[in-house]
Protein backbone atom coordinates (compact mmCIF):
# COMPACT_ATOMS: atom_id res chain seq x y z
CA UNK A 1 0.00 0.00 0.00
CA UNK A 2 1.18 3.52 -0.76
CA UNK A 3 2.45 5.42 2.25
CA UNK A 4 1.98 8.79 0.57
CA UNK A 5 0.52 10.19 -2.65
CA UNK A 6 1.68 13.58 -3.91
CA UNK A 7 -0.90 14.94 -6.32
CA UNK A 8 0.42 17.89 -8.34
CA UNK A 9 -2.73 19.42 -9.83
CA UNK A 10 -1.27 22.32 -11.88
CA UNK A 11 -2.32 25.09 -12.56
CA UNK A 12 -1.72 25.40 -16.31
CA UNK A 13 1.37 27.33 -17.48
CA UNK A 14 2.98 27.15 -14.05
CA UNK A 15 6.06 25.13 -14.94
CA UNK A 16 4.13 21.86 -15.05
CA UNK A 17 5.91 20.53 -18.15
CA UNK A 18 9.30 21.17 -16.53
CA UNK A 19 8.32 19.35 -13.34
CA UNK A 20 6.80 16.47 -15.30
CA UNK A 21 9.89 16.11 -17.48
CA UNK A 22 12.22 16.12 -14.47
CA UNK A 23 10.10 13.46 -12.76
CA UNK A 24 9.85 11.36 -15.92
CA UNK A 25 13.56 11.57 -16.71
CA UNK A 26 14.61 10.69 -13.16
CA UNK A 27 12.46 7.61 -12.51
CA UNK A 28 15.42 5.46 -11.43
CA UNK A 29 16.85 8.13 -9.13
CA UNK A 30 13.41 8.69 -7.59
CA UNK A 31 12.98 4.95 -7.03
CA UNK A 32 16.16 4.93 -4.96
CA UNK A 33 14.35 7.29 -2.58
CA UNK A 34 11.18 5.20 -2.49
CA UNK A 35 9.30 7.47 -4.90
CA UNK A 36 7.50 6.38 -8.07
CA UNK A 37 6.16 8.59 -10.84
CA UNK A 38 2.86 6.83 -11.45
CA UNK A 39 2.26 4.97 -14.71
CA UNK A 40 4.70 3.50 -17.18
CA UNK A 41 4.83 6.89 -18.87
CA UNK A 42 3.34 10.30 -18.15
CA UNK A 43 0.78 9.80 -20.91
CA UNK A 44 -0.85 7.17 -18.64
CA UNK A 45 -1.61 9.94 -16.14
CA UNK A 46 -3.13 12.14 -18.87
CA UNK A 47 -5.38 9.30 -20.05
CA UNK A 48 -6.37 8.46 -16.48
CA UNK A 49 -7.35 12.04 -15.64
CA UNK A 50 -9.29 12.37 -18.89
CA UNK A 51 -11.21 9.24 -17.87
CA UNK A 52 -11.86 10.76 -14.44
CA UNK A 53 -13.14 13.98 -16.01
CA UNK A 54 -15.55 12.12 -18.32
CA UNK A 55 -16.93 9.57 -15.86
CA UNK A 56 -18.06 9.08 -12.28
CA UNK A 57 -19.73 12.42 -11.64
CA UNK A 58 -23.38 13.46 -11.49
CA UNK A 59 -25.19 12.71 -14.79
CA UNK A 60 -22.08 10.86 -16.07
CA UNK A 61 -21.49 7.20 -16.81
CA UNK A 62 -19.79 5.41 -13.89
CA UNK A 63 -16.07 4.84 -13.93
CA UNK A 64 -15.08 1.52 -15.48
CA UNK A 65 -13.12 -0.59 -12.92
CA UNK A 66 -10.86 -1.62 -15.81
CA UNK A 67 -10.61 1.92 -17.18
CA UNK A 68 -7.53 4.18 -17.13
CA UNK A 69 -8.34 6.10 -13.92
CA UNK A 70 -9.11 3.15 -11.67
CA UNK A 71 -6.21 1.16 -13.15
CA UNK A 72 -3.88 4.01 -12.18
CA UNK A 73 -5.48 4.21 -8.71
CA UNK A 74 -4.97 0.46 -8.22
CA UNK A 75 -1.32 0.81 -9.23
CA UNK A 76 -0.76 3.71 -6.85
CA UNK A 77 -2.48 2.01 -3.93
CA UNK A 78 -0.42 -1.15 -4.45
CA UNK A 79 2.94 0.65 -4.68
CA UNK A 80 4.85 1.05 -1.39
CA UNK A 81 6.47 4.38 -0.58
CA UNK A 82 5.46 7.62 -2.29
CA UNK A 83 3.64 7.89 -5.62
CA UNK A 84 3.56 11.15 -7.58
CA UNK A 85 0.92 12.25 -10.08
CA UNK A 86 1.36 15.53 -11.99
CA UNK A 87 -1.54 16.52 -14.23
CA UNK A 88 -2.78 20.08 -14.64
CA UNK A 89 -6.26 19.06 -15.83
CA UNK A 90 -7.01 18.22 -12.18
CA UNK A 91 -6.98 21.81 -10.88
CA UNK A 92 -10.43 22.90 -12.18
CA UNK A 93 -12.28 19.81 -10.91
CA UNK A 94 -15.47 20.39 -8.93
CA UNK A 95 -15.80 19.27 -5.32
CA UNK A 96 -17.57 15.99 -6.18
CA UNK A 97 -14.64 14.92 -8.38
CA UNK A 98 -12.08 16.04 -5.80
CA UNK A 99 -13.83 13.92 -3.18
CA UNK A 100 -13.83 10.98 -5.59
CA UNK A 101 -10.06 11.36 -5.99
CA UNK A 102 -9.53 11.78 -2.25
CA UNK A 103 -11.56 8.71 -1.34
CA UNK A 104 -9.97 6.48 -3.99
CA UNK A 105 -6.35 7.00 -2.91
CA UNK A 106 -5.33 5.09 0.21
CA UNK A 107 -2.02 6.70 1.20
CA UNK A 108 -1.47 10.04 2.92
CA UNK A 109 -2.68 12.44 0.22
CA UNK A 110 -0.71 15.66 -0.30
CA UNK A 111 -2.05 18.04 -2.94
CA UNK A 112 0.28 20.60 -4.53
CA UNK A 113 -1.02 23.56 -6.54
CA UNK A 114 1.61 25.52 -8.45
CA UNK A 115 0.73 29.08 -9.44
CA UNK A 116 2.27 31.84 -11.54
CA UNK A 117 1.44 35.54 -11.65
CA UNK A 118 -1.58 36.68 -13.62
CA UNK A 119 0.21 38.86 -16.20
CA UNK A 120 2.52 36.12 -17.45
CA UNK A 121 -0.30 33.60 -17.40
CA UNK A 122 -2.76 35.65 -19.45
CA UNK A 123 -0.15 35.99 -22.18
CA UNK A 124 0.87 32.34 -21.94
CA UNK A 125 -2.71 31.06 -21.98
CA UNK A 126 -3.52 32.99 -25.19
CA UNK A 127 -0.38 31.67 -26.87
CA UNK A 128 -1.36 28.16 -25.78
CA UNK A 129 -4.95 28.65 -26.95
CA UNK A 130 -3.96 29.39 -30.54
CA UNK A 131 -1.79 26.27 -30.53
CA UNK A 132 -4.90 24.36 -29.49
CA UNK A 133 -7.01 25.65 -32.38
CA UNK A 134 -8.51 28.91 -31.08
CA UNK A 135 -9.37 31.61 -33.60
CA UNK A 136 -9.88 34.27 -30.89
CA UNK A 137 -7.50 37.20 -31.37
CA UNK A 138 -5.51 38.81 -28.55
CA UNK A 139 -7.74 41.82 -27.92
CA UNK A 140 -10.91 39.70 -27.79
CA UNK A 141 -9.17 37.20 -25.51
CA UNK A 142 -8.00 39.94 -23.15
CA UNK A 143 -11.47 41.49 -23.01
CA UNK A 144 -13.07 38.13 -22.21
CA UNK A 145 -10.59 37.44 -19.41
CA UNK A 146 -11.19 40.89 -17.95
CA UNK A 147 -14.97 40.41 -18.03
CA UNK A 148 -14.77 37.18 -15.94
CA UNK A 149 -18.09 36.29 -17.57
CA UNK A 150 -18.24 32.51 -17.14
CA UNK A 151 -20.92 32.29 -19.83
CA UNK A 152 -18.15 33.05 -22.35
CA UNK A 153 -15.96 30.03 -23.21
CA UNK A 154 -12.72 32.04 -23.10
CA UNK A 155 -13.39 33.56 -19.68
CA UNK A 156 -14.70 30.30 -18.28
CA UNK A 157 -11.70 28.29 -19.45
CA UNK A 158 -9.21 30.89 -18.27
CA UNK A 159 -10.58 31.42 -14.76
CA UNK A 160 -11.31 27.72 -14.26
CA UNK A 161 -7.58 27.12 -14.73
CA UNK A 162 -6.16 30.37 -13.32
CA UNK A 163 -8.44 31.40 -10.47
CA UNK A 164 -5.85 30.30 -7.93
CA UNK A 165 -7.73 31.39 -4.80
CA UNK A 166 -10.87 29.56 -5.89
CA UNK A 167 -8.96 26.41 -6.89
CA UNK A 168 -6.94 26.44 -3.65
CA UNK A 169 -10.02 26.92 -1.48
CA UNK A 170 -11.95 24.11 -3.19
CA UNK A 171 -9.13 21.56 -2.94
CA UNK A 172 -8.05 22.55 0.59
CA UNK A 173 -11.65 22.33 1.82
CA UNK A 174 -11.98 18.83 0.38
CA UNK A 175 -8.65 17.33 1.47
CA UNK A 176 -7.90 19.47 4.55
CA UNK A 177 -5.37 22.26 5.01
CA UNK A 178 -2.77 19.81 6.37
CA UNK A 179 -2.91 18.03 3.03
CA UNK A 180 -2.65 21.06 0.75
CA UNK A 181 0.33 23.17 -0.36
CA UNK A 182 0.49 26.19 -2.66
CA UNK A 183 3.82 26.46 -4.45
CA UNK A 184 4.64 29.73 -6.22
CA UNK A 185 6.52 29.98 -9.49
CA UNK A 186 9.54 32.32 -9.21
CA UNK A 187 9.51 35.58 -11.12
CA UNK A 188 11.54 35.91 -14.31
CA UNK A 189 15.28 36.10 -13.61
CA UNK A 190 15.32 33.54 -10.79
CA UNK A 191 17.61 30.49 -11.16
CA UNK A 192 16.10 27.94 -13.53
CA UNK A 193 16.50 25.22 -10.91
CA UNK A 194 14.48 27.01 -8.23
CA UNK A 195 11.10 25.59 -9.21
CA UNK A 196 12.43 22.04 -8.98
CA UNK A 197 14.10 22.83 -5.66
CA UNK A 198 10.72 23.85 -4.29
CA UNK A 199 9.00 20.74 -5.61
CA UNK A 200 11.79 18.58 -4.21
CA UNK A 201 11.17 20.23 -0.84
CA UNK A 202 7.58 19.00 -0.97
CA UNK A 203 8.87 15.50 -1.78
CA UNK A 204 11.44 15.71 1.07
CA UNK A 205 14.28 15.23 -1.41
CA UNK A 206 17.72 16.70 -1.99
CA UNK A 207 17.16 18.58 -5.28
CA UNK A 208 20.83 18.28 -6.23
CA UNK A 209 20.49 14.50 -6.67
CA UNK A 210 18.46 14.83 -9.87
CA UNK A 211 19.33 15.76 -13.45
CA UNK A 212 17.56 18.85 -14.76
CA UNK A 213 18.69 18.70 -18.40
CA UNK A 214 15.20 18.00 -19.69
CA UNK A 215 13.32 18.93 -22.83
CA UNK A 216 12.05 22.50 -22.59
CA UNK A 217 8.56 23.70 -23.47
CA UNK A 218 9.35 27.13 -24.94
CA UNK A 219 6.71 29.65 -25.89
CA UNK A 220 6.06 30.67 -29.47
CA UNK A 221 6.76 34.12 -30.87
CA UNK A 222 4.02 36.63 -31.62
CA UNK A 223 4.18 36.47 -35.43
CA UNK A 224 3.80 32.69 -35.24
CA UNK A 225 0.88 33.03 -32.82
CA UNK A 226 -0.91 35.46 -35.13
CA UNK A 227 -0.29 33.17 -38.10
CA UNK A 228 -1.78 30.22 -36.22
CA UNK A 229 -4.77 32.28 -35.13
CA UNK A 230 -5.47 33.22 -38.77
CA UNK A 231 -5.02 29.57 -39.82
CA UNK A 232 -7.49 28.51 -37.14
CA UNK A 233 -10.02 31.05 -38.39
CA UNK A 234 -9.72 29.63 -41.91
CA UNK A 235 -10.09 26.05 -40.65
CA UNK A 236 -13.09 27.07 -38.58
CA UNK A 237 -14.71 28.73 -41.60
CA UNK A 238 -14.14 25.53 -43.61
CA UNK A 239 -15.84 23.45 -40.91
CA UNK A 240 -12.69 21.60 -39.80
CA UNK A 241 -13.36 20.07 -36.38
CA UNK A 242 -10.95 17.13 -36.07
CA UNK A 243 -9.15 17.92 -32.81
CA UNK A 244 -7.11 14.70 -32.93
CA UNK A 245 -5.41 15.47 -36.22
CA UNK A 246 -5.13 19.18 -35.44
CA UNK A 247 -3.24 18.28 -32.27
CA UNK A 248 -0.87 16.01 -34.19
CA UNK A 249 -0.30 18.10 -37.30
CA UNK A 250 -0.58 21.72 -36.16
CA UNK A 251 0.21 21.78 -32.45
CA UNK A 252 3.02 19.24 -32.41
CA UNK A 253 4.55 18.72 -35.87
CA UNK A 254 4.11 22.27 -37.17
CA UNK A 255 4.44 24.34 -34.00
CA UNK A 256 6.23 22.58 -31.15
CA UNK A 257 8.68 20.75 -33.44
CA UNK A 258 9.01 23.52 -35.97
CA UNK A 259 7.86 27.11 -35.61
CA UNK A 260 8.79 27.33 -31.93
CA UNK A 261 12.40 27.55 -33.15
CA UNK A 262 11.56 31.03 -34.48
CA UNK A 263 11.15 32.28 -30.92
CA UNK A 264 14.29 34.43 -30.95
CA UNK A 265 13.52 35.84 -34.41
CA UNK A 266 10.09 37.27 -33.58
CA UNK A 267 8.65 39.89 -31.24
CA UNK A 268 7.28 38.60 -27.94
CA UNK A 269 3.75 39.25 -26.73
CA UNK A 270 3.73 41.94 -24.04
CA UNK A 271 1.19 42.89 -21.40
CA UNK A 272 1.13 45.97 -19.21
CA UNK A 273 -2.45 46.73 -18.16
CA UNK A 274 -3.42 48.39 -14.89
CA UNK A 275 -6.45 46.13 -14.43
CA UNK A 276 -4.22 43.05 -14.63
CA UNK A 277 -1.99 44.35 -11.84
CA UNK A 278 -5.02 45.21 -9.72
CA UNK A 279 -6.76 41.87 -10.34
CA UNK A 280 -3.57 39.94 -9.63
CA UNK A 281 -3.08 41.79 -6.34
CA UNK A 282 -6.66 40.91 -5.36
CA UNK A 283 -5.95 37.24 -6.06
CA UNK A 284 -2.88 37.35 -3.83
CA UNK A 285 -4.85 39.10 -1.08
CA UNK A 286 -7.48 36.34 -1.22
CA UNK A 287 -4.79 33.66 -0.97
CA UNK A 288 -3.21 35.40 2.03
CA UNK A 289 -6.57 35.49 3.76
CA UNK A 290 -7.15 31.79 3.10
CA UNK A 291 -3.90 31.02 4.90
CA UNK A 292 -2.65 27.98 3.00
CA UNK A 293 0.79 26.46 3.51
CA UNK A 294 3.07 28.12 0.94
CA UNK A 295 6.35 26.96 -0.57
CA UNK A 296 7.89 30.05 -2.11
CA UNK A 297 6.48 33.53 -1.60
CA UNK A 298 3.01 34.89 -2.36
CA UNK A 299 4.61 38.16 -3.46
CA UNK A 300 5.88 36.26 -6.51
CA UNK A 301 2.26 36.08 -7.66
CA UNK A 302 1.98 39.89 -7.81
CA UNK A 303 1.93 40.72 -11.54
CA UNK A 304 4.65 42.75 -13.22
CA UNK A 305 4.61 44.13 -16.78
CA UNK A 306 5.46 41.47 -19.34
CA UNK A 307 8.02 42.86 -21.81
CA UNK A 308 6.95 42.69 -25.43
CA UNK A 309 4.64 44.25 -28.00
CA UNK A 310 0.99 44.34 -28.99
CA UNK A 311 -0.01 42.32 -32.09
CA UNK A 312 -0.71 45.58 -33.96
CA UNK A 313 3.05 46.21 -33.88
CA UNK A 314 3.83 42.97 -35.75
CA UNK A 315 4.30 43.66 -39.45
CA UNK A 316 2.67 41.79 -42.31
CA UNK A 317 6.18 40.83 -43.44
CA UNK A 318 6.92 39.19 -40.08
CA UNK A 319 3.70 37.20 -40.27
CA UNK A 320 4.45 36.24 -43.88
CA UNK A 321 7.88 34.93 -42.87
CA UNK A 322 6.32 32.78 -40.13
CA UNK A 323 3.63 31.53 -42.52
CA UNK A 324 6.16 30.62 -45.24
CA UNK A 325 8.38 28.81 -42.77
CA UNK A 326 5.34 26.92 -41.56
CA UNK A 327 4.36 26.04 -45.12
CA UNK A 328 7.92 24.86 -45.80
CA UNK A 329 7.84 22.65 -42.71
CA UNK A 330 4.53 21.06 -43.68
CA UNK A 331 5.85 20.32 -47.19
CA UNK A 332 8.90 18.62 -45.64
CA UNK A 333 6.67 16.59 -43.32
CA UNK A 334 4.50 15.61 -46.29
CA UNK A 335 7.54 14.53 -48.32
CA UNK A 336 8.92 12.45 -45.42
CA UNK A 337 5.58 10.74 -44.88
CA UNK A 338 5.02 10.13 -48.59
CA UNK A 339 8.51 8.59 -48.81
CA UNK A 340 7.79 6.24 -45.91
CA UNK A 341 4.43 5.32 -47.45
CA UNK A 342 5.95 4.52 -50.84
CA UNK A 343 8.75 2.45 -49.30
CA UNK A 344 6.17 0.49 -47.30
CA UNK A 345 4.10 -0.14 -50.47
CA UNK A 346 7.24 -1.25 -52.31
CA UNK A 347 8.10 -3.73 -49.55
CA UNK A 348 4.56 -5.14 -49.59
CA UNK A 349 4.63 -5.55 -53.37
CA UNK A 350 8.01 -7.24 -53.19
CA UNK A 351 6.74 -9.61 -50.49
CA UNK A 352 3.72 -10.60 -52.61
CA UNK A 353 5.74 -11.65 -55.64
C-alpha positions, 0 to 999 in steps of 0.5 A: 500500500502507498504510504503517501501520494503527492498529487500535483494538480497544476495550474496550467502554465505554471512550470508543469511541463518542466516538473513532469519532465524532471520526474519522468527523466529521473524515474530510477533516481526517484525509485532509490528514494522510495518514490515512483512517478505513477504509470509506465509513462506520463501519458498514462496519467493524462489518459487516467485524468481524462477518464476521471473527467468524463466519468463518475460524476453526477449525470455521467457514466460510472467509472469503469473498474478496468478503465484508465483512472481506476487502473492508475489508482490500483497501481498507486495504492499497491505501490509502497512508498510515495507515488507522484501524479502531476496533471494540470487538468485536475486543478479545475475539478469540482468538489464531487470529483475532488472527493472521488479522488480523495476517497480512492487514494489510500495513502497520505494524500498531499495536494500541490497547486503551483501558481504563476502571476496573472500577467505572465499567465494571461499571455501564456494562456492565449499563446497556448490557446492558438496552438490548441485551435482557437481563432480568438484574437488577442484583444478579444481574448484579453477582453473576455478574461477581464470580463470574468463572464463565465458564460463566455468560453474564453473567460470560463476556461481561463478562470477555471484554470487560473483562479488560484484562490478559488482552486486552492479553497476548493481543494483545501476544503476537500482534502484538509489544510494539512494536506494542501500546499500552494507552491509559487513559481519564481519571477523571471530572472530567478535560477532555472532550478528554483522551481524544482528545488521547491517541488523537491522540498515537498517530496522531502528530497535533496534537489541536487540529486536529480538531473535537470537537463530536460526537454524544454517547453518554450513559448512561441513568438508573436508572429507565429501566434498570429499566423496560427490564429489566422489559420485557425479562423480559416479552418473554422470557416471551412468546418474543420473540427478534427481535434485529434489530427489538429493536435498532431499536425498543427500543435506538435509537428508544425508548432512545437517541433518547428515554428517554436524555433523562431522564438528568438527571431520574432517579437514577444507578446507583451502585457502591461495593463493596470487592471491586470496588476489590480486583479492579480493583487486581489488574487494574492490578497485572497490567498493570504486570507485563506492562509494555505501552507506556501512553498515560495512567496506569495509576493511572486504572484503579484503581476509585473509588466510582461516585456513585449509588443501588442499584435498591432506592432507585428508587421505583415512581413513578419507574419508572412515569414512565419507563414512561409516557414510553416508552409515549408515545414509542412511540405517537408513533413509531407515529403517524409511521410510520402517517402515512408508510405511509398517504401512500405508499399514497395516492400509489400509488393516485393513480399507478394511476388 
